[in-house]
Amino acid sequence: MDLLAWTYLLVGLSFALYLGIAIWSRAGSTEEFYVAGGGVSPLANGLATAADWMSAASFMSMAGIISFSGYDGSVYLMGWTGGYVLLALLLAPYLRKFGKFTVPDFVGDRYYSNKARVVAVICALFISFTYVAGQMRGVGIVFSRYLELPIEWGVVIGMAIVFFYAVLGGMKGITYTQVAQYCVLIFAYMVPAIFISMQLTGNPIPQLGLGGDVAGGVPLLDKLDGVLGDLGFADYTSGTKSIPDLFMITLALMVGTAGLPHVIVRFFTVPKVKDARLSAGYALAFIAILYTTAPAIAAFGMYNIIESTSEKPIDQLPEWVQNWQQTKLIQIEDKNGDGTVQYLADPASNELRIDKDIMVLAGPEIAQLPDWVVGLVAAGAMAAALSTAAGLLLVISTSISRDLFKTFRPEISDKKELRIARLSAAGAVILAGYFGINPPGFVAEVVAFAFGLAASSFFPVILLGIFSTRVNKEGAIAGMLTGLVFTISYISYFKFVYPELNTAEHWWWGISPEGIGSLGMALNFLVCFGVSWLTPAPPSHVQQLIQEIRIPKGAGKASNH
Amino acid sequence: MSPSPSKMEQYWKKNLQTLAILLFIWFIVSFGCGILWVEELNSIRIGGFKLGFWFAQQGAIYAFLVLIFVYVVRMNKLDKEFNVNED
């Protein structure tokens, strides 16, 4: 069987599996649609959370980003895992005890205000939409690269699959497909990594191989530092970002992770408070397998690329370099006409341009693995994109049917609410697909947006809602709006209005737009406290609610009441 | 039967103490060892790794994992002690 046939077979089999699970686990009530009936085991929820969390970008791009930024790439590794500590210790158990279906539910009840609920819904919708457009695009890209279909067709097929299991199955369908998707994606990520690690360092564990020796007995990381230095790049193990910037970006990503609605909502699906704590631990364990392997793939990839191209004759490059040149992910231009490749830091004389996704996508070929492994990586990338898209679509549909519709029309029946939830999921799939086919010019910039907004809007009000009995609705609304407006303004100013000023000397205290969510969060905290102190304390039934969510005893299933 | 208010207060205080200790470690392994003191730690080597770099790309993540599982065990014990557990 040739490569294309293997890819079709493996991607097709994985899709059949997801659809089968969707039919087996379709939702019959709003409770099943929103929180899978509240009966998911901590282990299954951990697996589902990991798949939900790891997107097309985590799977395809993160290793490449680290390859090209070296130590600076650590902000993503620490930021996107450290958030789970905050989630497990500060949010998940209490939100589970609170026992309703959504983040706006909590904000609305704790701050006894439908205005606060609506502000929270707007934040949730904005975060989820910016994120989901990127996922749909990711599905399209995988299709076009591996199955030789146009991106548009890829997006449409991806939409059809997600439509089927998200609309039919709701949270219940999504949960069990995500469990399957995690298994597919982690297997696809690890197989090439293990083989490459073995070839380069003799150690089959990539996490250890990263610290191993390459040919000649030199440690891999030292070798990279030396070679990159010779070519004019910064050392691999020391970065170029300033310490305050590294600090603020890491913080914004951590806090943003803990504040993302599609991650938080996963913890509503387990039966007990202690299950919520435990499943956050499982989730991080499953995420950590990929996140500790990514820096190894990054270093191996960079080493392999330099070893096989730098100063090598253009007509004798390895086969995989030639293959990926056809997709334009590797571009070689012999500027000085000497017939060899010069990879240099100076853009004027550099002759090699490499897309960051190469480090993962070309892995199987670099390691000279059989064709079925290439098909497996395609299925894995698809699993990563689809699982995240489905989780986000559920947040969007829940926000519309429950937080907006049900709040203002409380008399509608469960059956009708379920129909509205399905309709809004369908609408959201179509809208996301549209953005996947016609990506707004700023898709690459929206990650900063989504995390910055989650950090500066949700995280502070949820945290204070649990840990302070004094913070009230005036404080929460003012805090959320301040954080939101400040963060949106700062990011828009540097990303869209004056992109030419987006350099360290113009930033406030050297904080890049990626890290500004941390400052937005601090402002949110300050305003929330200040305004709360100047206005009356929350009423006694809210004080009562806070005392109740602080102890695990008496947590029923997530419910409507 | 819900626990008495003074017991509740004690439980909450112990919970906050646990959080303070664990979050302190969370800060040290990531922002401390991975960012603030990375240069100093890089002068120490473990195998092929510089220690600061190892914390930033590997060690912090392992430490996060341990922190969550320590929290799970500690809270389950605390819940039982104060009889606020769910089963």
Interface residues (C-beta under 8 A of the other chain):
Chain A: I66 Y71 G73 S74 L77 M78 T81 G82 Y84 V85 A88 L89 L90 P93 Q207 L210 G211 G212 D213 P219 L220 L221 D222 T237 S238 I243 L246 F247 T250 L251 M254 K272 V273 K274 R277 L278 A280 G281 L284 A285 A288 Y291 T292 P295 Q547 R550 I551 P552 K553 G554 A555
Chain B: S2 P3 M8 Y11 W12 N15 L19 L22 L23 W26 S30 F31 G34 I35 L36 V38 E39 N42 I46 G47 G48 F49 K50 F53 W54 A56 Q57 Q58 A60 I61 Y62 F64 L65 L67 I68 F69 Y71 V72 M75 N76 D79 N83 V84 N85 E86 D87
